[in-house]
């Protein structure tokens, strides 16, 4: 059998390397598509009509001409605030205007005030939570305008295994995580999870 010329051998090796690289490229594309198909749907921002109170929120309640029932109160784990003279009032899940009406209705039903004038405002929002592939998981104070990247920075940044393109947020009242990006705006009580990279 004759010897194979160096030129033919180089051509053969080049084709083999090309086929191998192309196969690796196709595999990477398939894994990316698979990850996209199985990832959580994108989270919606600004979809809710007004802010809804939840556990951990601190509110300033003012009952006109009644200092005893006015002051700062924290929404407890059950969604209630405890107000002097009338006891617990369920505010969890309500907007600020709905909370005002709920307190006014309780004042009237308890015959404390016939025509109450109530105002409710946020004094401190409930915290956010950052978990997954970050250096320091935990809860952090919420501030208006925060993004996912801000939350990651508060958690001391990503771990080496983190995939910044695979981030999920769980936002009440929904219990299913939704896909997010570093620029997604956070809301009070959001739970951010940074997922692990594939490779």
C-alpha positions in Angstrom: 0.0 0.0 0.0 1.4 3.4 -0.9 2.1 6.1 1.7 -0.5 8.8 2.4 0.9 12.2 1.4 1.2 14.8 4.2 -1.2 17.1 2.3 -4.0 14.5 2.3 -3.4 13.7 6.0 -3.6 17.4 6.9 -6.8 17.7 5.0 -8.2 14.6 6.7 -7.3 15.9 10.2 -8.8 19.3 9.4 -12.1 17.8 8.3 -12.2 15.6 11.4 -11.6 18.6 13.6 -14.2 20.6 11.8 -16.7 17.8 12.2 -15.9 17.6 15.9 -16.2 21.3 16.4 -19.5 21.5 14.5 -20.9 18.6 16.6 -19.9 20.3 19.8 -21.5 23.5 18.5 -24.8 21.6 17.7 -24.7 20.0 21.2 -24.3 23.4 22.8 -27.2 24.9 20.8 -29.4 21.9 21.7 -28.7 22.3 25.4 -29.4 26.0 25.2 -32.7 25.4 23.5 -33.6 22.8 26.1 -32.7 25.2 28.9 -34.9 27.8 27.3 -37.8 25.4 26.9 -37.7 24.3 30.5 -37.0 27.7 32.2 -39.7 29.7 34.0 -41.9 32.1 32.1 -40.8 35.8 32.4 -42.0 37.8 35.3 -44.2 40.8 34.7 -43.5 44.2 36.2 -46.1 46.8 36.9 -48.9 44.3 36.3 -50.6 44.8 39.7 -53.0 47.6 40.3 -51.3 49.3 43.3 -49.1 47.9 46.0 -50.5 45.1 48.2 -49.5 44.9 51.8 -47.9 41.8 53.2 -46.1 40.4 56.2 -43.1 42.6 57.3 -44.5 45.9 55.9 -44.6 48.7 58.5 -47.4 51.2 58.0 -48.3 54.6 59.4 -51.9 54.6 60.4 -53.6 57.9 61.2 -57.1 58.1 62.7 -58.3 61.7 62.6 -58.6 63.2 66.0 -57.5 60.0 67.8 -53.8 59.8 68.7 -54.3 56.6 70.7 -55.1 54.6 67.6 -52.6 56.3 65.4 -49.0 55.3 64.9 -46.7 52.8 63.2 -47.7 49.2 63.0 -46.1 46.1 61.4 -48.1 43.6 59.4 -47.6 40.2 61.1 -47.2 36.8 59.5 -50.9 36.4 59.4 -51.4 39.6 57.5 -52.9 41.5 60.5 -52.1 44.7 62.4 -53.1 45.1 66.1 -54.6 48.5 66.7 -55.5 49.8 70.2 -59.2 49.5 71.1 -60.2 47.5 68.0 -57.6 44.7 68.0 -56.5 42.9 64.9 -57.4 44.1 61.4 -56.6 42.0 58.3 -54.6 44.1 55.9 -52.5 41.5 54.2 -53.2 41.5 50.4 -54.9 44.9 50.5 -53.9 48.1 48.8 -53.4 51.2 51.0 -56.9 52.5 50.1 -58.5 49.1 50.8 -56.6 49.1 54.1 -58.0 52.5 55.0 -61.5 51.2 54.3 -61.0 48.0 56.3 -59.9 50.0 59.4 -62.7 52.5 59.0 -65.2 49.6 58.8 -63.8 48.0 62.0 -64.0 51.3 63.8 -67.7 51.7 62.8 -68.6 48.0 63.6 -67.0 48.3 67.0 -68.9 51.6 67.5 -65.6 53.4 68.3 -66.0 56.2 65.7 -69.2 56.9 63.8 -67.6 58.5 60.7 -63.9 57.7 60.8 -61.3 59.4 58.7 -58.4 57.0 58.2 -55.1 57.3 56.3 -52.6 54.5 55.7 -49.1 55.0 54.3 -46.0 52.8 54.0 -43.3 53.7 56.5 -41.0 50.7 55.7 -41.4 48.0 53.0 -40.9 44.3 53.7 -37.5 43.0 52.7 -36.3 41.1 49.6 -34.6 37.7 49.7 -31.6 36.7 47.5 -30.8 33.0 47.4 -29.0 30.4 45.2 -25.5 31.0 43.7 -24.6 34.2 45.6 -21.9 34.7 48.2 -24.2 35.6 51.1 -27.8 34.4 50.9 -30.3 36.2 53.1 -32.9 39.0 53.4 -32.1 42.6 52.6 -33.9 45.9 53.0 -36.0 47.0 50.1 -35.4 50.4 48.4 -37.4 51.9 45.6 -35.8 51.3 42.1 -33.9 48.2 43.2 -33.0 45.7 40.4 -32.0 42.1 40.5 -28.3 43.2 40.1 -28.7 45.5 43.2 -29.9 42.5 45.2 -27.0 40.4 44.0 -24.6 43.1 45.0 -26.1 43.2 48.5 -25.5 39.4 48.6 -21.8 40.1 47.9 -22.0 39.0 44.3 -22.2 35.7 42.3 -20.4 32.5 43.2 -18.1 30.9 40.5 -20.9 28.5 39.7 -23.5 31.2 39.1 -25.2 31.8 35.7 -26.2 35.5 35.5 -28.5 34.5 32.6 -30.5 32.1 34.7 -32.3 34.0 37.4 -35.8 33.4 38.9 -38.1 35.5 41.0 -41.0 34.3 43.2 -43.4 37.2 43.8 -46.5 37.0 46.1 -49.2 36.0 45.7 -47.9 33.7 43.0 -45.9 30.7 44.3 -44.3 29.7 41.1 -40.9 31.3 40.1 -40.7 33.4 37.0 -37.7 34.1 34.8 -35.9 37.4 35.4 -32.8 39.3 34.2 -30.3 41.5 36.1 -32.2 44.6 35.1 -35.6 43.3 36.3 -37.1 45.8 38.9 -37.7 44.3 42.3 -40.8 44.6 44.5 -41.0 44.3 48.3 -41.0 40.6 49.4 -39.5 39.3 46.1 -37.4 36.1 46.4 -34.6 36.1 43.9 -32.8 32.9 43.1 -29.6 32.7 41.0 -29.3 29.3 39.3 -26.2 27.3 38.6 -24.6 27.4 35.2 -24.7 24.4 32.9 -21.0 24.1 32.4 
